[in-house]
Amino acid sequence: MKMNFRKQSAYLAGVATFVVSLFVAVELQAAGVTQITVTGAGKGANAYRALAAVAEVVNKNSKTVQATNRESGGFVEGTRLVAGNRVQVAMSSGPFADFWQRKLTPFERDTIPRDSLRGVGPSGDSILQIAVLKDSDIKTFMDLKGKRVNLGPKGSNSYWMIEFALKQAGILDTVRKDSLNWNDAATYMIDHKLDAFGIPNPIGAPAILQASYSAPIRILTLPDAVIQKFVDFSPGYYKDTLNPGTLYKGMENQTFTTVVYMSMLVANKDVPDDVIYEVTRHSYDPKNRDTMVNIAVGWKSGLEQAKDAKFIEIMKLCGMKLHPGAARYWKEKGFKVD
């Protein structure tokens, strides 16, 4: 059966790409380079950019490790992927590390061993931000009743947290739920096809910035009772009041109160110590700070957290041991590591 010119060209291009990829993989293996996969989330989320930053500094500086950043649904999927060693490093959170250890929702049905996660280092505070258009009739969180709300991609931390918040507020059954990715959700809201969307990200969340470039927005304050439900559910959550400064149009120097947690890099326990040592030392090396922050602004707080051993205590609180490769690096920095 003959192929037309276009199909034949596409086929040949595909074969060429495969051959080049195979050649590169064989070349790296021959050179003693370990290839790993890392993941944070999908495009439109800070976590996607954050792991792109990790891959960038590792690939640029390491002679023994090369990293590929892949998209995923977010922290829920990423936690599962790294626990099963389908990726070697992922961004997760204190609460999700806790949920994984204790077999709590959304991981209660997973059959992967529970002692497979290890901590690497902090990656910044993640802040649950639920955005609406400033000129909408939605002034409070409870005004979401009966509205069309995007929770985020299924399998993401965003989906789980917003669903949890709506359920604890008693309005989940009234909401029309969507599961778009964050960039699409921003576009839908601006086009008035969606009433609200949210994401747990540092201030300056890419998708929320995208929306605020087009129209003024409001970030909703969560009811105290809802925040307390999060805190009661896991020691990894806490309440905070934040001011986005002038980053979001419509929220200039206005505060909102919400639930916050520490996000972190985690690794599978079976990844070789020297590999995780390479990832840790290049990700947290002060000379790479500008590169990390320029790619993902959330690293600004993550790298600040890395100056204080408090993050190790937070990991312990959530049932997380440090990976030996990461522990080696933090010991070299003068931190007490058990």
C-alpha positions as CSV (number, residue, x, y, z in Angstrom):
1,M,0.0,0.0,0.0
2,K,1.5,3.3,-1.1
3,M,1.7,6.3,1.2
4,N,1.1,9.8,-0.1
5,F,4.1,12.2,0.1
6,R,2.8,13.9,3.3
7,K,2.3,10.6,5.2
8,Q,5.6,9.2,3.9
9,S,7.4,12.4,5.1
10,A,5.7,12.2,8.5
11,Y,6.6,8.5,8.8
12,L,10.3,9.1,7.9
13,A,10.4,12.0,10.3
14,G,9.1,9.8,13.1
15,V,11.6,7.1,12.3
16,A,14.4,9.7,12.3
17,T,13.3,11.1,15.7
18,F,13.2,7.6,17.2
19,V,16.7,6.7,15.8
20,V,18.1,10.0,17.2
21,S,16.5,9.4,20.6
22,L,17.8,5.9,20.7
23,F,21.3,7.0,19.7
24,V,21.3,9.7,22.4
25,A,20.1,7.2,25.0
26,V,22.8,4.7,24.1
27,E,25.4,7.5,24.0
28,L,24.4,8.7,27.5
29,Q,24.4,5.1,28.8
30,A,27.9,4.5,27.4
31,A,29.1,7.7,29.0
32,G,27.9,6.5,32.4
33,V,25.1,9.0,32.6
34,T,21.9,8.1,34.5
35,Q,18.7,9.3,32.9
36,I,15.8,10.1,35.2
37,T,12.2,11.4,34.8
38,V,10.8,14.2,37.0
39,T,7.3,15.6,37.2
40,G,5.4,18.4,38.9
41,A,2.1,19.0,37.1
42,G,0.6,20.1,33.7
43,K,1.3,23.4,31.9
44,G,-0.3,26.4,33.6
45,A,0.9,25.2,37.0
46,N,3.9,26.5,38.9
47,A,4.9,22.8,39.6
48,Y,5.4,22.1,35.9
49,R,7.8,25.0,35.6
50,A,9.4,24.2,38.9
51,L,10.5,20.7,37.7
52,A,11.5,22.2,34.4
53,A,13.9,24.3,36.4
54,V,15.2,21.3,38.2
55,A,15.8,19.5,34.9
56,E,17.5,22.6,33.5
57,V,20.1,23.0,36.2
58,V,20.8,19.3,36.5
59,N,21.2,18.8,32.8
60,K,23.5,21.9,32.6
61,N,25.7,21.1,35.5
62,S,25.7,17.4,36.2
63,K,28.2,15.0,34.4
64,T,26.4,11.9,35.7
65,V,22.6,12.6,35.6
66,Q,20.3,13.9,32.9
67,A,16.6,14.7,33.7
68,T,13.5,14.8,31.6
69,N,10.5,16.8,32.8
70,R,7.1,15.2,31.9
71,E,3.6,16.5,32.4
72,S,1.3,15.0,34.9
73,G,-2.1,15.7,36.4
74,G,-0.5,17.2,39.5
75,F,0.5,16.2,43.0
76,V,-2.0,13.3,43.3
77,E,-0.8,11.6,40.2
78,G,2.8,12.7,40.8
79,T,2.8,11.2,44.2
80,R,1.6,7.9,42.8
81,L,4.1,8.0,40.0
82,V,7.1,8.5,42.2
83,A,5.9,6.0,44.8
84,G,5.8,3.4,42.1
85,N,9.2,4.6,40.6
86,R,7.6,5.4,37.3
87,V,9.2,8.8,37.8
88,Q,12.2,9.2,40.0
89,V,11.6,12.7,41.4
90,A,8.3,14.6,41.8
91,M,6.8,17.6,43.5
92,S,4.3,16.7,46.2
93,S,3.3,18.3,49.5
94,G,3.5,17.7,53.2
95,P,-0.2,16.7,53.4
96,F,0.0,14.3,50.5
97,A,3.1,12.7,51.9
98,D,1.1,12.3,55.1
99,F,-1.9,10.9,53.3
100,W,0.2,8.4,51.4
101,Q,1.8,7.1,54.6
102,R,-1.5,6.8,56.4
103,K,-3.5,5.4,53.4
104,L,-5.9,8.4,53.5
105,T,-8.0,9.7,50.6
106,P,-7.1,10.1,47.7
107,F,-4.7,7.2,48.2
108,E,-6.8,4.8,50.2
109,R,-7.1,2.3,47.4
110,D,-3.5,2.4,46.1
111,T,-1.7,-0.9,46.4
112,I,1.9,0.4,46.1
113,P,4.0,0.0,49.2
114,R,3.6,2.9,51.6
115,D,7.3,3.2,52.6
116,S,8.5,4.1,49.1
117,L,8.6,7.9,49.4
118,R,11.6,9.9,50.5
119,G,12.1,13.6,51.0
120,V,14.6,15.7,48.9
121,G,14.0,19.3,49.9
122,P,11.5,22.2,50.1
123,S,10.0,23.8,47.0
124,G,8.0,26.6,48.4
125,D,4.6,27.4,50.0
126,S,1.6,26.5,48.0
127,I,-1.5,28.7,48.6
128,L,-5.0,27.6,47.6
129,Q,-6.2,30.5,45.4
130,I,-9.7,30.5,44.0
131,A,-10.2,33.2,41.4
132,V,-13.4,34.9,40.0
133,L,-13.9,37.9,37.9
134,K,-14.0,41.1,39.9
135,D,-17.3,42.3,38.2
136,S,-19.1,39.0,38.9
137,D,-21.7,38.5,41.6
138,I,-19.4,36.1,43.5
139,K,-18.1,38.0,46.5
140,T,-17.5,35.2,49.0
141,F,-16.7,31.5,48.9
142,M,-20.3,30.6,49.7
143,D,-21.4,32.5,46.6
144,L,-20.0,29.6,44.6
145,K,-23.2,27.7,45.3
146,G,-24.9,26.8,42.0
147,K,-22.0,28.1,40.0
148,R,-19.8,26.5,37.4
149,V,-16.4,25.9,39.0
150,N,-13.2,24.3,37.6
151,L,-11.5,22.1,40.1
152,G,-8.5,21.3,37.9
153,P,-7.4,18.2,36.1
154,K,-8.6,14.9,37.7
155,G,-5.6,13.5,39.6
156,S,-4.3,16.9,40.6
157,N,-3.9,18.3,44.1
158,S,-6.0,21.2,42.9
159,Y,-9.0,19.0,42.1
160,W,-8.8,17.3,45.5
161,M,-8.4,20.4,47.5
162,I,-11.2,22.4,45.9
163,E,-13.5,19.5,46.0
164,F,-12.7,19.0,49.7
165,A,-13.3,22.7,50.4
166,L,-16.6,22.7,48.6
167,K,-17.7,19.6,50.4
168,Q,-16.8,20.9,53.9
169,A,-18.7,24.1,53.1
170,G,-21.8,22.0,52.2
171,I,-22.1,23.3,48.6
172,L,-20.3,20.6,46.6
173,D,-23.6,19.0,45.3
174,T,-24.8,22.3,44.0
175,V,-21.7,23.2,42.0
176,R,-21.3,22.3,38.3
177,K,-17.8,20.8,38.3
178,D,-15.3,21.0,35.5
179,S,-11.8,19.4,35.2
180,L,-10.0,21.6,32.7
181,N,-6.3,22.3,32.8
182,W,-5.5,25.6,34.4
183,N,-4.7,27.6,31.3
184,D,-7.9,26.6,29.6
185,A,-9.8,27.4,32.8
186,A,-8.4,30.9,32.8
187,T,-9.5,31.4,29.2
188,Y,-13.0,30.0,29.9
189,M,-13.5,32.3,32.9
190,I,-12.5,35.4,30.9
191,D,-14.9,34.3,28.1
192,H,-17.7,33.9,30.8
193,K,-18.0,30.2,30.2
194,L,-16.9,29.5,33.7
195,D,-17.5,31.2,37.0
196,A,-14.4,30.3,39.0
197,F,-11.3,28.2,39.0
198,G,-8.6,27.6,41.5
199,I,-5.1,26.2,42.0
200,P,-2.8,25.7,45.0
201,N,0.3,27.6,43.9
202,P,2.7,30.3,45.2
203,I,1.4,33.9,44.7
204,G,2.0,34.6,41.0
205,A,0.3,31.4,39.8
206,P,0.8,31.3,36.0
207,A,-2.9,30.6,35.1
208,I,-4.2,33.2,37.5
209,L,-1.8,35.8,36.1
210,Q,-3.0,34.9,32.7
211,A,-6.6,35.6,33.7
212,S,-5.7,38.8,35.5
213,Y,-3.9,40.2,32.4
214,S,-7.3,40.1,30.6
215,A,-9.6,41.3,33.3
216,P,-9.6,42.3,37.0
217,I,-10.1,39.3,39.3
218,R,-10.9,38.6,43.0
219,I,-9.2,35.8,45.1
220,L,-11.8,34.4,47.5
221,T,-11.2,34.0,51.2
222,L,-12.0,30.6,52.6
223,P,-14.4,30.3,55.6
224,D,-12.5,29.7,58.8
225,A,-14.5,26.5,59.4
226,V,-13.3,25.1,56.0
227,I,-9.7,26.0,56.7
228,Q,-10.0,24.3,60.1
229,K,-11.2,21.1,58.4
230,F,-8.0,21.1,56.4
231,V,-5.9,21.6,59.5
232,D,-7.7,18.9,61.3
233,F,-7.2,16.5,58.4
234,S,-3.4,16.8,58.2
235,P,-0.6,18.6,60.2
236,G,0.8,19.7,56.9
237,Y,-1.9,22.4,56.4
238,Y,-2.1,25.8,58.1
239,K,-4.0,29.1,57.8
240,D,-2.5,32.3,56.4
241,T,-3.6,35.7,55.2
242,L,-1.7,36.9,52.2
243,N,-1.3,40.0,50.1
244,P,-0.4,39.5,46.4
245,G,0.8,43.1,46.1
246,T,0.4,44.3,42.5
247,L,0.7,40.9,40.8
248,Y,-3.0,40.3,40.2
249,K,-5.1,43.0,38.5
250,G,-8.1,43.6,40.7
251,M,-6.4,42.4,43.9
252,E,-3.8,45.2,44.2
253,N,-2.7,45.2,47.9
254,Q,-5.8,43.4,49.1
255,T,-5.6,40.4,51.4
256,F,-7.3,37.1,51.4
257,T,-7.2,34.2,53.9
258,T,-6.8,30.6,52.8
259,V,-5.1,27.3,53.5
260,V,-1.4,26.9,52.8
261,Y,1.0,24.0,52.8
262,M,4.7,23.4,52.1
263,S,5.4,21.7,48.8
264,M,8.5,19.5,48.4
265,L,10.6,17.5,46.1
266,V,10.2,13.8,46.8
267,A,12.0,10.7,45.4
268,N,11.5,7.0,45.3
269,K,13.6,5.2,47.9
270,D,15.1,2.9,45.3
271,V,16.7,5.7,43.3
272,P,20.5,5.5,43.8
273,D,21.9,7.8,46.4
274,D,24.4,9.4,44.1
275,V,21.6,10.3,41.6
276,I,19.5,12.1,44.3
277,Y,22.6,13.8,45.6
278,E,23.3,15.3,42.2
279,V,19.6,16.4,41.9
280,T,19.7,18.0,45.3
281,R,23.0,19.8,45.1
282,H,22.3,21.4,41.7
283,S,18.7,22.3,42.6
284,Y,19.7,24.0,45.8
285,D,23.1,25.4,44.8
286,P,23.0,29.2,45.3
287,K,24.7,29.8,42.0
288,N,21.7,28.3,40.2
289,R,19.2,30.4,42.2
290,D,18.5,32.9,39.4
291,T,17.9,30.2,36.8
292,M,15.5,28.4,39.1
293,V,13.5,31.5,40.1
294,N,13.4,32.9,36.5
295,I,11.8,29.6,35.3
296,A,9.5,29.2,38.2
297,V,8.8,32.1,40.6
298,G,7.7,29.6,43.3
299,W,11.3,28.6,43.8
300,K,11.9,32.0,45.4
301,S,10.2,30.8,48.6
302,G,11.5,27.2,48.2
303,L,15.1,28.2,48.1
304,E,14.5,30.6,51.1
305,Q,13.1,27.6,53.1
306,A,16.2,25.6,52.2
307,K,18.3,28.0,54.3
308,D,16.6,26.7,57.5
309,A,16.4,23.1,58.7
310,K,12.8,23.6,59.7
311,F,11.7,21.9,56.5
312,I,13.3,18.6,57.7
313,E,11.1,18.8,60.8
314,I,8.0,19.4,58.6
315,M,8.9,16.3,56.6
316,K,9.2,14.3,59.8
317,L,5.9,15.6,61.0
318,C,4.3,14.2,57.8
319,G,6.0,10.8,58.2
320,M,8.7,11.5,55.6
321,K,12.3,10.3,55.9
322,L,15.0,12.1,53.8
323,H,16.5,10.2,50.9
324,P,20.1,9.2,51.8
325,G,21.3,11.1,48.8
326,A,19.5,14.3,49.9
327,A,20.6,13.7,53.5
328,R,24.2,13.7,52.4
329,Y,23.8,17.2,50.8
330,W,22.0,18.7,53.8
331,K,24.6,17.3,56.2
332,E,27.2,19.1,54.1
333,K,25.3,22.3,54.5
334,G,25.5,21.9,58.3
335,F,22.0,20.7,59.0
336,K,21.3,18.0,61.6
337,V,20.0,15.0,59.9
338,D,19.0,11.8,61.7
